[in-house]
Amino acid sequence: MLKRIRVEQLRVGMYLKEFCGSWMEHPFWRSSFVITDAKDIDAIRASSIKEVWIDSTKGMDLPTAERAVSIAEAQAQVDAELASAASQVREIERVPSSVEFARAAKIVARSRQAVKSMFEEARMGRAIDAPGVQRIVESISDSVSRNPGALISLARLKNADDYTYMHSVAVCALMTALARQLGLDDVQTRSAGISGLLHDLGKAAMPIEVLNKPGKLTDEEFAIIKSHPREGHRMLLESGNAESVALDVVLHHHEKIDGSGYPEGLRGEEISLFAKMGAVCDVYDAITSNRPYKSGWDPAESLRKMAEWSNGHFDPAIFQAFVKSIGIYPIGSLVLLSCGRLGVVIEQGGKSLLTPHVKVFFSTRAQVRIVPQVVDLAQPACKLKIVSREDPTKWNFPDLDEIWSGLAGVRN
């Protein structure tokens, strides 16, 4: 029997069915589990969650002396909450990246922890919690709706220990943005996001010493890693609740249109739309991220490299749509303007991929920092233009990520 109770009434042994509040408000990746540790109760009570649903048929019930919210009262509360939600416009209006960065940073951090828990549970043989996955994707999707570049650029910043988990978050965001650029409907966009989040699930089955090796893999180790698409596909099938799009992308995101990919060596139209999308998003985040054995490439340089590979690796139309979704100069790209000053891209322009918003902060002529100033290259009165992209390693600005995001200590 479902009962809605106050968090003060929680006891070890109860089956927690659902939290009454956003998944961002509580510290758990799953929302349905048996409470086996008093520390979990302390963590719930320390959060902003005030009430939860328990299922007394799957765990301990309330003591007879205590009273749960009655079914009638609970239904009245649910009806009131639904009516309130229906009367409000969900906040997905477009906002500047400067506004979204702080909110996106919280979503990235929370999603990273949730994906880490998901992989750890998968490693132990537990089924994927589909509602939990959908909650993560919804939060990421909402952020991408408010500003496509904010969360995508923040998710690019990752350390070696968190690479696998942060990569999943980043590919989810990239898949969502690409789906919208391709004009896919809401259901397809959600499927794309779920597929992106789960695409590397099979790495949960890889030996940790191989997965986290701080150097180049041997041929034998690479053969092990190449088994992760089939392992992920198997794990999703065994969970019994995976949708077909996710199964397809998990298995085929390393296929290439020239047939040189794996695990099945598919060619051209043998590869689905979503798997082709997954291939582009997966590679972009991988090459822009720092790894134990190499530093990530600049976002703009990464797109240039991918363009060179596009005829054999990627579907050209999907790659072009991908570039439009993140910009020729993605957020975080270091560029040289025609005035001789360096700036970093902080926002895409609304009219042209060549005219983003740039935060100018360094004079190459005087070789000194200047007071940062945001320049909208699309403004009619603006005579400046981008002359070239610049290699950040050449200039060695240690605070470049802080400059474009406005967040201190933004790199994980």
C-alpha positions in Angstrom: 0.0 0.0 0.0 1.3 3.4 -1.0 1.6 6.0 1.8 2.8 9.5 1.8 4.7 10.3 4.9 6.9 13.1 6.4 10.7 12.5 6.2 10.8 12.5 10.0 8.8 9.3 9.9 11.2 7.4 7.8 12.7 4.2 9.3 15.3 1.7 8.2 13.5 -1.2 6.4 11.0 1.0 4.6 10.6 0.8 0.9 10.9 4.3 -0.5 8.8 4.5 -3.6 9.2 8.2 -4.7 10.4 11.5 -3.4 8.0 14.4 -3.3 10.1 16.9 -5.2 12.7 17.3 -7.9 15.5 14.7 -8.3 17.9 17.7 -8.0 16.7 18.2 -4.4 17.8 14.8 -3.0 21.1 13.0 -3.0 20.1 9.7 -4.6 20.2 8.5 -8.2 17.3 6.0 -7.7 14.0 7.0 -6.3 12.8 3.5 -5.4 14.7 1.4 -3.0 14.7 -0.2 0.5 16.3 2.0 3.1 19.0 -0.2 4.7 21.2 2.5 6.3 20.3 5.2 8.8 22.7 7.5 7.0 20.4 7.5 4.0 17.6 8.8 6.2 19.9 11.5 7.6 20.8 12.5 4.0 17.1 12.8 3.0 16.3 14.8 6.1 19.2 17.1 5.4 17.8 17.8 1.9 14.9 20.1 1.0 12.6 17.1 0.5 9.8 17.2 3.1 7.7 14.2 2.2 8.1 10.8 0.4 5.9 7.9 -0.8 6.6 4.5 0.8 5.2 1.1 -0.2 4.3 -0.9 2.8 3.9 -4.1 0.8 7.6 -4.1 -0.1 9.0 -2.9 3.2 8.3 -1.9 6.8 5.1 0.0 7.5 4.6 2.9 9.8 4.2 2.0 13.5 0.4 1.9 14.3 0.9 4.9 16.6 2.0 7.1 13.7 -0.3 8.4 11.1 0.5 8.7 7.4 -1.2 11.2 5.1 -4.5 9.6 4.3 -5.2 8.5 0.7 -7.9 11.2 0.4 -5.4 13.8 1.7 -2.6 12.6 -0.5 -4.9 12.6 -3.6 -6.0 16.2 -2.7 -2.3 17.2 -2.5 -1.4 15.5 -5.8 -4.4 17.2 -7.5 -3.4 20.6 -6.1 0.2 20.1 -7.2 -0.9 19.1 -10.7 -3.3 22.0 -11.0 -0.5 24.4 -9.8 2.0 22.9 -12.3 -0.6 23.2 -15.1 -1.1 26.8 -14.4 2.6 27.7 -14.6 4.6 27.9 -17.8 7.6 25.5 -17.5 10.8 27.5 -17.6 12.4 26.6 -20.9 12.5 30.0 -22.5 15.8 30.9 -24.1 18.3 32.7 -21.8 21.8 34.0 -22.4 24.6 31.5 -21.6 25.8 33.9 -18.8 22.5 33.3 -17.1 22.4 29.5 -17.6 26.0 28.7 -16.7 25.4 28.6 -12.9 22.3 26.5 -13.2 23.9 24.2 -15.8 26.9 23.7 -13.5 24.6 22.3 -10.8 22.9 20.0 -13.3 26.2 18.7 -14.6 27.5 18.0 -11.1 24.3 16.2 -10.1 24.1 14.3 -13.4 27.7 13.2 -13.1 27.1 11.7 -9.7 23.9 10.0 -10.9 25.6 8.5 -13.9 28.5 7.3 -11.6 26.0 5.5 -9.4 24.2 4.1 -12.4 27.5 2.6 -13.7 28.5 1.2 -10.3 25.1 -0.5 -10.0 25.3 -1.8 -13.6 28.8 -3.2 -12.7 27.2 -5.1 -9.9 24.5 -6.5 -12.2 21.6 -4.3 -11.2 19.0 -3.3 -13.8 19.0 0.2 -15.2 16.4 2.5 -13.4 14.5 3.8 -16.4 12.7 6.6 -14.5 16.0 7.7 -13.0 17.5 8.0 -16.5 14.5 10.0 -17.8 14.9 12.4 -14.9 18.5 13.1 -15.7 17.7 13.5 -19.4 14.8 15.9 -18.7 17.0 18.2 -16.6 19.8 18.2 -19.3 17.2 18.7 -22.0 15.6 21.7 -20.2 19.0 23.3 -19.8 19.8 22.8 -23.5 16.4 24.4 -24.3 17.2 27.4 -22.3 20.7 27.7 -23.8 22.2 25.0 -26.0 25.8 26.0 -25.4 26.0 26.4 -21.7 25.7 22.9 -20.4 27.5 21.4 -23.5 30.5 23.6 -22.9 30.7 22.9 -19.1 30.3 19.2 -19.7 33.4 19.3 -21.9 35.5 20.1 -18.8 36.3 16.9 -17.0 39.2 15.1 -15.3 40.5 11.6 -15.9 38.7 10.0 -13.0 35.3 11.2 -14.1 35.8 11.0 -17.8 33.4 8.0 -18.5 30.6 9.6 -16.4 31.0 13.1 -17.7 31.3 11.9 -21.2 27.9 10.3 -20.9 26.4 13.6 -19.6 28.1 15.5 -22.5 26.9 13.2 -25.2 23.4 13.3 -23.8 23.4 17.1 -24.1 25.0 17.0 -27.6 22.4 14.5 -28.8 19.6 16.6 -27.5 20.9 19.7 -29.3 21.5 17.8 -32.5 18.0 16.3 -32.4 16.5 19.7 -32.2 18.7 21.0 -35.0 17.5 18.1 -37.2 13.9 19.0 -36.4 13.1 15.8 -34.6 9.9 15.8 -32.4 9.8 15.7 -28.6 9.6 11.9 -28.3 12.5 11.4 -30.7 14.6 14.1 -29.0 14.0 12.4 -25.6 15.1 9.1 -27.1 18.2 10.8 -28.5 19.0 12.1 -25.1 18.5 8.8 -23.3 20.6 7.1 -26.0 23.4 9.6 -25.4 23.3 9.1 -21.7 23.5 5.3 -22.0 25.7 4.9 -25.1 28.8 3.9 -23.1 27.0 1.7 -20.5 29.1 -1.3 -21.6 32.2 0.4 -20.2 30.7 -0.6 -16.8 31.7 -4.1 -17.7 35.3 -3.3 -18.7 38.2 -4.0 -16.3 38.9 -0.8 -14.4 42.6 -1.1 -14.9 42.1 -1.1 -18.7 39.3 1.5 -18.7 41.4 4.0 -16.6 44.8 3.2 -18.0 46.9 6.4 -18.0 48.5 5.6 -21.3 48.1 4.1 -24.8 46.3 0.8 -24.8 47.9 -2.3 -26.2 46.2 -4.2 -29.0 44.9 -6.7 -26.5 43.5 -4.0 -24.2 41.9 -2.1 -27.2 40.2 -5.4 -28.2 38.7 -5.5 -24.7 37.5 -1.9 -24.9 36.0 -2.6 -28.4 33.7 -5.1 -26.7 31.8 -2.4 -24.8 29.1 -1.8 -27.4 28.0 -5.5 -27.3 28.3 -5.5 -23.5 26.2 -2.4 -23.1 23.6 -3.8 -25.5 23.5 -7.0 -23.5 23.1 -5.1 -20.2 20.2 -3.0 -21.6 18.5 -6.1 -22.9 18.7 -7.8 -19.6 17.3 -4.8 -17.8 14.0 -5.5 -19.7 13.0 -1.8 -20.0 15.2 -0.3 -22.7 13.7 1.3 -25.8 14.8 0.3 -29.2 16.6 3.6 -30.0 18.8 3.3 -27.0 19.6 -0.4 -27.8 20.6 0.6 -31.3 22.8 3.6 -30.3 24.5 1.6 -27.6 25.4 -1.1 -30.1 26.2 1.0 -33.1 27.7 4.4 -32.0 31.2 3.3 -33.2 30.0 2.3 -36.7 31.4 4.5 -39.6 29.7 5.1 -42.9 32.7 3.7 -44.9 32.3 0.4 -43.0 35.5 0.6 -41.0 33.7 0.9 -37.6 32.7 -1.7 -35.1 31.3 -4.0 -33.9 29.4 -5.0 -37.1 31.2 -3.0 -39.8 27.9 -1.4 -41.0 28.0 0.9 -44.0 26.1 4.0 -45.1 22.3 3.5 -44.8 22.8 0.3 -42.8 23.4 2.6 -39.9 20.4 4.3 -38.3 19.9 8.1 -38.0 20.3 7.9 -34.2 23.5 5.8 -34.4 25.0 8.2 -36.9 24.1 11.1 -34.5 25.7 9.2 -31.6 28.9 8.7 -33.6 29.3 12.4 -34.2 28.5 13.4 -30.6 30.7 10.7 -29.1 33.8 11.7 -31.2 33.4 15.4 -30.6 33.3 15.1 -26.8 36.1 12.6 -26.8 38.5 14.7 -28.7 37.7 17.9 -26.9 38.2 16.3 -23.5 41.4 15.9 -21.5 42.5 12.3 -21.2 45.2 10.7 -19.1 47.4 10.3 -22.2 46.6 13.6 -24.1 45.1 17.0 -23.8 41.8 17.7 -25.5 41.7 19.8 -28.6 40.2 23.2 -28.8 36.5 23.0 -29.8 36.9 24.9 -33.1 40.0 22.8 -33.9 38.1 19.6 -33.2 35.4 20.5 -35.7 38.1 21.2 -38.3 39.6 17.8 -37.7 36.2 16.1 -37.8 35.4 17.8 -41.1 38.5 16.2 -42.6 37.2 12.8 -41.5 33.5 13.4 -42.3 33.4 11.7 -45.7 34.5 8.3 -44.3 33.5 8.5 -40.6 30.3 10.5 -40.4 27.2 11.2 -42.4 27.9 14.6 -44.0 24.4 16.0 -43.5 24.3 15.0 -39.8 27.8 16.4 -39.3 26.7 19.7 -40.9 23.7 19.8 -38.6 25.9 19.1 -35.7 28.1 22.1 -36.5 25.1 24.3 -36.7 23.9 23.1 -33.3 27.1 24.1 -31.5 28.6 26.7 -33.9 31.7 26.9 -36.0 33.3 28.6 -33.0 31.8 26.7 -30.0 31.7 28.3 -26.6 35.2 28.3 -25.1 36.9 28.8 -28.5 39.9 31.2 -28.3 39.8 33.6 -31.3 41.8 36.5 -32.7 39.8 39.5 -33.9 40.7 41.9 -36.7 41.6 44.6 -34.1 44.5 42.4 -32.8 42.8 41.4 -29.6 42.1 37.9 -28.3 38.7 36.9 -27.1 36.9 33.7 -26.1 33.5 32.8 -27.5 30.7 33.0 -24.9 27.5 32.8 -27.0 26.5 31.8 -30.5 25.1 34.6 -32.7 21.5 34.4 -33.7 22.0 35.1 -37.4 25.3 33.7 -38.5 27.8 31.0 -37.3 30.5 33.5 -38.1 29.4 36.2 -35.7 29.3 34.9 -32.1 29.5 36.9 -28.9 33.1 37.2 -27.9 34.6 38.3 -24.5 37.7 40.2 -25.4 40.4 40.2 -22.7 44.0 40.4 -24.3 45.8 42.8 -26.6 48.3 40.9 -28.8 49.9 44.2 -29.9 50.7 45.4 -26.3 51.0 41.8 -25.0 48.9 42.7 -21.9 45.5 41.8 -20.4 42.8 44.3 -20.9 39.5 44.9 -19.0 37.2 42.1 -20.4 34.5 43.4 -22.7 31.8 41.4 -24.5 31.5 42.1 -28.2 28.5 41.0 -30.3 30.0 40.5 -33.8 26.5 40.4 -35.3 25.7 44.0 -34.4 25.5 46.2 -37.5 27.7 48.9 -35.9 30.4 46.3 -35.1 33.2 46.3 -37.7 35.3 43.6 -36.1 35.5 40.0 -37.4 37.2 36.8 -36.4 40.6 36.5 -38.2 41.5 33.1 -36.9 41.0 30.6 -34.1 43.9 30.4 -31.7 45.5 27.4 -30.0 45.0 27.9 -26.2 48.2 26.0 -25.5 50.2 28.6 -27.4 49.0 31.4 -25.2 48.7 29.5 -21.9 45.9 31.3 -20.2 45.4 29.3 -17.0 42.0 30.9 -16.3 40.5 30.6 -19.8 37.6 28.4 -18.7 36.8 30.9 -15.9 36.8 33.8 -18.4 34.2 32.3 -20.7 32.0 30.7 -18.0 32.2 33.4 -15.3 32.5 30.5 -12.8 35.5 30.2 -10.4 37.1 26.7 -10.4 34.8 25.6 -13.2 37.1 22.8 -14.4 36.4 19.5 -12.6 
